[in-house]
Amino acid sequence: MGLNNTPSANRIHIGFFGRRNSGKSSLANAVTGQDLAVVSDVKGTTTDPVYKAMELLPLGPVVIIDTPGIDDEGTLGELRVRKTRQVLNKTDVAVMVIDALIGKTKEDEELISLFEKKNINYIVAYNKADLTVAYDKADLTADCNKTDLAAEKVPKSGKEIKYLSKTGNEIYVSAKTGYNIETLKERIAALAVTEEPKVKIVGDLIDPLDFVVLVTPIDKAAPKGRLILPQQQTIRDILDTGAIAIVVKETEFRETLDNLGKKPKLVITDSQVFEKVAAETPMDIFLTSFSILFARYKGNLEIAVKGVKALESLQDGDTVLISEGCTHHRQCDDIGTVKLPRWIKEYTHKEINFKFTSGTEFPDDLSQYKLIVHCGGCMLNEREMQYRYKCAEDQHVPITNYGILISYVKGILKRSIAIFPDILAEIEK
């Protein structure tokens, strides 16, 4: 993802689901107008979810996800089905692709039930309409702008095709001929949630012309030639507000404050230098971290603040899960796998066991963990972050956030959330 591209986490995620050979890949290719996925008559051609970030009119920036068949078999097949189900956790709009020659199967119905359980907007697309209808294929191709198949048309299977309204969530399509593809795209767009986020990263906390200082360490883990994603997005949000972003390393922070000539409204720091920056920031200036801001942005800050108190009850032999939403090359002093375990052990004085996940991996069964520590989730969309927090809640496992935990063990939690008075009031009760 380039610096000037919309991050995947901010794109609408559209997933194509269905049985093997229902035409998921062909339909995804037809909708996008690209050879997104390999197409074959062989069942099980798609073995892992395929992700493609692109612009799709009339929606704009989206991520198209082509998934393996939900009826895959064998040991590998079970793994592929599990991968497919994981995709649901980040899907904003689901396209349920059904072979029109076969109709809905048990597996299809079960997946539709999951859509409804997870509150995922979906549309059922009966693919291969050109093979089903008992009239000349050339007529169908020429008439591909029709909205619906006529009720009186009889499929070759002998089954009646029911009339489908323009506003319904079912539609007959043909990836091969292009029949109803434009209508399908319009219906996907209508189902997509495109309103503005309820909260901004930081824009609702500041006013135009406010100074905001961002402390961004440049160490071995920093990507060459650019800032990390949460820093980029925060800067953009500040500029959109009409405020002034001042970006410095922790080594120049104090001197920058002394020479600004105007008191900043807010200091935002990378969590791993929280302690140093807190010591150098006057008490009359709000202080927080990128990770804490993103916890709020994804809708999980209150839960994360409450969850961090589980540190106080950890015992020898307990297991803590540290989960990171992205995958990157681990450095010798990596924050997730090295620094956080060290800080937790120093704070608790307990022999804690640690397990780690990254990227799309997140355990279904959380029962073995006494605490989950999650990153800010800048690479995950809001739906997936909400899913992970809901999993923890349902299984009664406390969950917190990198920035919250670090500020807590460094004794500056209340100060780091003071700019959120409602959250602060909750922990002071």
N, C-alpha and C positions, 0 to 999 in steps of 0.2 A: 504494500500500500504506500503510494508516494505521498509526499508532504502536502500536495495540493489536492489530493483525492479525498472524497468522503470516507471516513473510517467505516469499516464493516459494522462496528457496533452501532453506528447511527443509520444504517441502511435497513430497509424493510426486508425481512427474510421470508422468501417464498419457497416452500418445500413441495416437491412432487413425490407422492407416495402411491403404493399399490403393489399388486402381485407381480411376480416375474412375468415378463413378456406381455404386460398390459399396454406397453408403449409409453412408459414414463419418460424415458430418455428422448424418444422421438417427439413427444409432446413438449418437453422442455426446450428442445432444439427449435421446434416450430414457434413457440411463444417468444423466444429470445431472438429468433432469426439468425442463430449461430450454431455451429457444431459444438455445442457445449459438452455433450457426452457421446461416447461410442455407442453406436446402434448396431444390433445384431439380432437375428432370429433365435440365437442360442439363449436359453434361459440362464439367468444369473450373470449376464455380461457386466452389469454394474456391480462391483464387489465392495466398494466403499462409497460413502457419500461424496459427491462431487460438488464443490463450491465455486461459484463464479460471480464476482462482483462486477456490476455493469449498470448502465443506464437503461431503464425500460419505461417507455412512454405508455400511458400518461403519468406514471408513478414517480419517475426520477431515479435516484440511486437505490439499487436493490442488490440483494444477494440471492441468486437462484441456487437451490439445492436439489440435486438429483440423487435419489436414495436407492439402495439395494431392495430387492423384492421382499415383502413381508412374509412370503411363504417359503423362503429359502430353507434348505434342508441340510442335515448333517451338522457336525461340530462347527465347521467354518460358517455354515449357514446361520446357526444360532448366534454367532458373533456378529454377523452382518445384520441380522434382525435387531440385535441389541444396539448396534450403531445407528440403525434407522430410528429406533425409539428415542435415542439420545437427541437426535435432530429435532424432535418435537419440542424439546425444552427451549429452543431458540427460534421456533417457527412463528411468524406473525400471521401468515396466510398459508393454508394447506390446500393443495390440489390433489384430491383423491382420484387417481386414474384407474378406471375400470374397463376391462375388455367388454365392449358392448355385445360381443357374441356370447359371452358367458354370463354377464350380469354380476350383481353383488354376491360375494362369497362370505363365508363365516369370518375369514381374516379381514375382509374389507369392513364388515360391520363392526368388528372389534376395534379396528383402528379409528373408525368414525366415532365410536363411543369415547375413545381416548381424546380425540379432538374436542369433543363436547365437555369432557371432564376437565380438560386443561384450558377451556375457554379459548380455543383457537378457532378463528374464523376460517371456514373451509367451503370449498365448492367441489361437487362430484362431477367429474368429466368422464363421460362414456366415450372412450376412444374407439377408433376403427369403425366409425359410423358408415364409411364408404363400403365396408364389407357386409354390413348388417342390413341395409335397406334394400328392398326388392325393386329398385328402379335403376336405370342406367347410371353407371359411375360418371359418365361424361356430363350428365345433367347435374349431378351433385357437385362436380368440380366447377361447372359454370355457375352454379347457384350457391357458391360458398359464402355469400353474404347474408343468406337467410338466417333468421334468428333461431328457429326451431324446426324440428322435423314434424311434418304433419302427422296427426294421430292416425289417419287412415293408412299411412304407409306401413307395410308389413315387413318385418325383418326376415331374412332368409331362415332364421331359426324357427320361424312360425310364431314367435311371441310378439304381442302388440307393444309398440313403443308409445308410452304415455306422453301426452302433450306437456311440455315444460314451459312455464311462463318465463317472460323476460326477467322477472325479478326473483325467480327461484334460485336454489343453490345447486341445481343439477342442469347439465347441458350435454348434448351430443356433439362430439367433435371428430375431426379426422386430422391427425398429424400429417398424413400422407398427402391429402388433397388441399389442406388449408381450411376445410369447412369449419366455420364458427370460431376460428382461432382469434380473430379480432374481438368477437363478442366475449370469449373467454378472458382475454386480457382486460377488457372493460370491467368484467365482473370481479376479477382479482383486484383491480384498482379500487373498486367500490368497497371491497372488504378490508382493504389495508387501512390501518390506523395511521393517519398522517398528520394529526394535530401536533402542535408544539408541545414539548415536554412540560409537565406541570411545574417543574422548577428548572432553573438554569444551573450551570456549574457554579458560577459565582456572581453572575450579572444581577441577580435580584438582591444581593447583599451590599452592593456598592452603587454610587451615584456617578453621573457624568463628571469628568475632571478629577475624580478621586485618584490618588496615587495608590497603586498596588504593587508591592515588591514580591517578586517570585525568586526563591532561592533554589537554584538548580545545580547540584554537584555535577562536575564533569570528571568521572572516574573511569575505571576500566570497563564498567558495565554500561556506560553511556554510549549510544550508537554513534558511529563515526559520521561527522558532518551534519548532525541534526539533533533536535531535542526529542525526548520520548513523547508518546502520544498524549498523555494527560497534560503535560506542560504545553504542548501545541494547542490543544483544545481550550485550555484555560486562558491562554493569551488571546485567542480569537474571541472568546466570550467577553473578556475585559474590553477589547477594542469595540465589539458590537455595542457595548453599554456606553461607550464614549468616555470611559475612564482611561487612565494611563498606566501601562504595564512597564515595570522596570525589572529587568532580568539580570541577576547577578549570581556568581558562585558564592558558596558559604565563606570563602576566604576573603571576599571583598564586601561582605554584607554590612559589617559594622561601619566601615568607612563610608559606604554608600548612604546609610542612614544619617550619618553625621553631616553629610554634604548636600543632602537633598534640598534643604531650605523650606520644606513643607512636610508635615507629619503624614505618613501614609495612613490610609484607612485600614489597610489589611496587609499582613505578611503571610504568604503561602510558601511552605517549605516542603522539600522532599523529606519523607518521614525519617530516613536514616540519619539526617543531621538535625533532627528535632531538638535534641537537648542543647546543642551548641547555639542554634538560632534562637531558642527560647531564652537562653541566658543573655543574649545580646539585644533582644527586642524589649523596649520599654513597656511597662505594664499597661499603659494607656493606649496601646496599639493592639488591635485584634490579631490573633495568631492562629493559624490552622495549617493543615497539610493537604497536598493534592489527593492523597488517599481518602481522607475524611470527606473532602468535597465530593469525590466520586461515590462514596457510600451514600451520601444524601441524594446525589443526582440519580442514582439507580434505585432510590427509594428504600434503603435499608439502614439508615444511620441510627435510628432509635434502637432497632434490634441489636446492632453491632455494639452500641454503647452499653446496653444491658448485658450482652453476652460476655463482655470482657471480664466481668466480675467472677466468672468461673475460674479464673486464675487462682483465686483465693482458696478454692477447694481441691485443687489438684493434689494427688498423692503419688508416692513412689510407684512406678510401674504403669501409671496412666498413659494413655496414648492421645496425642494431639495431632490432628490433621492440618497441614499447611497447604492451601490450595491456591494456585496461581492461574489466572485466566489465559495467559499467553505461554508460548514456548520460546525460550531463548537460550543461547549458550551460557552455561553456568560459569561464573567467575570464582576465583579462589575465596572471595569473601562475599558470596552471593547473599542477598538480603533474605530470601525465602528459605534457603536450605542451610545457611550458616548463621547469619546474624540473629534472626528471630529465635531459633532454638537456643542460642547462647543467652539472649536476653531473658527468655522464659525461664531457663534453668537458674540464672542469676537471681531472678526475682523470687521464684518459688522455693529455691534450695531443695528441689526434689529431682529424683532421677526419672525424667520423663522420656517416654518413647515417642518418636516422631515419624509420621508418614507424610508423603508428599504426592500431590497430583498437579498436573499442569495442562493447559490447553482445554480441550473438550472433555477430558476425563474428570469425572466426579462420581464417587461411589453411590450406588443405589442404597446400600445398607450402611448406615452411619452408627450403628449401635456400639461399635467398639471404641468410639471416640468420646472423650470427655470434653473436648473443645475443638472447634474448627476455626482456623484463622485464615481469612480469605483476603486476597488482594483487592484493590479498588475496583477491578473489573472493567478497565478502560477498553479492553479488547472483546468484551462480551456485551451482548445487547441487554437491555433492561429485562426482557422476558426471561432470559437464562439466569440472570442474577436473582430475580425474584423466585425462580424455580429452586435454585440452590438454597436460598434462605428458607423457603417453604419446606423443603425436604428436612432441613435441620429442625425447624419448628415442629413438624409432624412427628419426628422421631425423638423430640425432647432433648436435642443436643445443642448446647449453647454455641453460637457462632458470632465471631467478631471480625474485625478488619485490621489490616496491617497498621494503618495510621493510628487507629484507636488503641490498639494494644501497645504500640511503642510509646504513645503519649502517656498511657496508664502506667507502664513500668518505669517511666522516667519522671512520674509524679506531676505531669502537666496536663492531665486529661481535661479537667474543668476549664483550664485556660484555653485549650485547643478547640473547645466547643462553645465558648462564651458567646460567639457570634450567632449561635443558634439558641436563643433563650428558652424556647420550649423544650428542647432536648436537655439543656442544662437543668431546668426545673425538675425534670423527671428523675435525674440521678441525685438531686439534692433532697428529694422527699424522704 
